[in-house]
């Protein structure tokens, strides 16, 4: 994940409305702040890749926070992409993480960014894999989300009875065995206001730590997301 410009990354704590304190990784731009973004993790936790994503959005001018959504299960989980990491991540995300509580932690990140200063009051959300699903739920359920970009959100097709409260852009891969194109067609049919893009790529195409990384698809999707955030967060 190539960064442009300087930023400062650090670990912080966020207070949810139920009193739970979740960890998070934060990065702030060195110069002018264009807006704020919550980054929602994959099933692998707020690991090195997700921190690089946060840093890259900070380098692009966005005050950025990634809440550690597994902290309610086990603190500071950072999985890799080898051996049993994927199975453990799936188990953590879909068997042990309560979505309602995870949304409380995402809301805490949104509220934190909104309170940072008046200039940063517009907050976007971007998420990947499990985080793509949580991004869609955040767009539908949470307060203060001005725009949302969901990458290959597994399970979104099962949550289409909801309506987004903000503009949404979605990114899918046509080689993704986890999300068939029939599911993408359902998204398009039931959510005509959402901007849906399909790339010649596999699941996880944005992650340059994985074999499924696709540089062209990642670059195009990021450009579209940055343009999307520029439109809805900086105006």
N, C-alpha and C positions, 0 to 999 in steps of 0.2 A: 504494500500500500504506500504509494509515493506521497510524501507530504511537501507542501509548498509554504514557505514562511515559517515563523517561529511560534511556539506555543508553550504553555506550561501545563504538565499533567500531574495530577495528584490524587490520592485516595481520600474520600470524604465519607461522612455519614449522613443519611437522610432520615427524617422522622416522619413516619406514616401516621395517619389519623388514628389508627388503633394502638399507637404507642410503640410499635416496633421500629427499631433503628436498623436500616439496611445499609450496607456498604455501597459505595459507588466510585466510579473512576470519572474524574472531571478534567477537562482541558479548556483553557481560555485562550482566545486569540491574543497575539502580541499587539495588534493594532486595533483598527475600528471593528466594532462588533456589529455584524449584519443581522443577527437574530440568535435564536437559541434552538438547540436540537437535543432530544433524548434519543440515545442509541439503545436499542433493545437486542440483547444477546441471542446467539444461537443456542443450541442445546449444550454447548461446550462451556458455558459460563462466560464471565467477563475475563477472557483469557488474553493472551498476547495479541491475537488478531483483532479482537474487539477494541482493545486499547489503541491499536493502530488506526482503526476506523474512527474512533473518537478524536484522536490526534489529527487525522486528516480533515475532519470537519472543522476543527478549531483552526487549522492552517488556512481553511477556506473562509474564515471569518465568523464562525458560529461558536458561541459559548455552548459547550457540549458536556452531557453527563450520561453515563451508562450505569443504571442501577443493577446491583447484583441480585438477580431474581431468585437465585438458589439459596440465599443467605438464611431464609427461614427453615431450610432443610439442613444445610451445613454451610458454615462460613467459608467464603473466599475460594470457592471451587473454580479451578482453572484446568480444564481438560485439554488434551491435545487431539490428534487425529490418527492415532495409532492403536493397534490392538483392540482392547475392550472399551476405548473411550466413547465410541459412538453408542454402544449399547447402554453404557452407564448414563450418558447424556439423555438418551431417549427415556430411560427409566426415571431420571430426575425430573425431566420436563413434563412428562405426561402421566406419571404415576405418583409422584411425590409433591409436585408443586401445585398448590391451590391457586387457580386462576384469579379468583376474587382477591386473594391476598396479594398476588403478583401485581394486579392492577392498582391496588393501594400503593404499592411501592413505585410503580410508574407515575401515579398521580403525585407522589411525594417529590419525584424528580421534576415533574412539570411545575409544581408549585415553587420549588426551590429556584428554578430558572426564572420564573415570572417575578419572583421577589428580588432577584439580583439587582435589577435597576429598571427604570421605566423604559429605557431603550431596548431592553431585552424581553419585553412583555409578550411578544409573539413567539410561540414555541411550536416547533415541528417534531414529529416522531418518525424515526426510521428503524426498521427491524429486519432481521434475517432468520429464515427458517422458523423455529419456534417464535422468534422475535417478530417475524412477519405476521404470524397469527395474532400475537399480542398487540402489534401495531394496529391491525384492523379492529380489534376489540377496543383499543384505546380511542381510536377515531370515533367509534360508536358510543362509548360509555363514559369517557372521562371529560373533565372540564379543562378548558384552556388549550386544547389542541387546535392549532390553526391550519395544519397541513400534515399529511401522513404518507410515507413511502414504504410499502411493504414488499420485501423481497421473498419470493418463493415461500409464502406462508402456508405450511402444511396445516390443514384443518379449516382454512378460510371457507372452503366450499360447504362446510357444515354449519357455518355461522351467517348465512346469507339472509336470514330473516331480519337481521339488524339493519339499521340505516346509519350511515356515517353523518356526523355533525360538522364535517370539514371536507375540503377537497382531498381526494385520495388518488395516488398513483401506485400501480402494482407491477411487479416484474416477475415473469415466469420463464422457465427454460423448456423448450420443446422436447428435450431428452431426459426430463426429470421423471424417474420411475416412481417417485413418491407422490407426485401431483400430476395425474393424467390430464391431457388437453381437454377431456370432457369436463373436468372440474373447472378449468379456465373458461370454457364456454358457459358454464353455469354462472360464474362470476360476471361475465359480460352481459348475460341475459337478465340477471336479477339486479345488477348494480350498473345501469347504463351511465350514471354520472361519473363512475370511476374511470380513470385513464389506465388502460391495461395494455402492457407490452409483453410480447413473447420473443425470446431470443433463441438463437441456435446454440443452446448450451444445456448443461446438466444442472442438477440441484447443487447449490453451494457455489455457483459460478463466480460470486464476488470474492471468495476467500482465496487469497494467493498462498495460503498454507496447505491447500488441499489439491488433490490430483484433478478434481473437477473444475479448478479455476479456469476461467476463460477470459483472457485479457480484453478482448474486443467487447464482449458482452458487459463485463464489469465497467469498462470505460464509458460505454454508451449509457448504461443504466445510471451511473454516477452523474454524468453530465445532465441527464434528464432530471434526476433528483435535485441537483444543485439549482438548475433553472426553475424547477417547481418551487423549491424553497425560496429562491430569490423573488419569485412572483408573489408568494403568499406570506412570507415572513418579514420581508424588508420594505414592503409598501406602506 
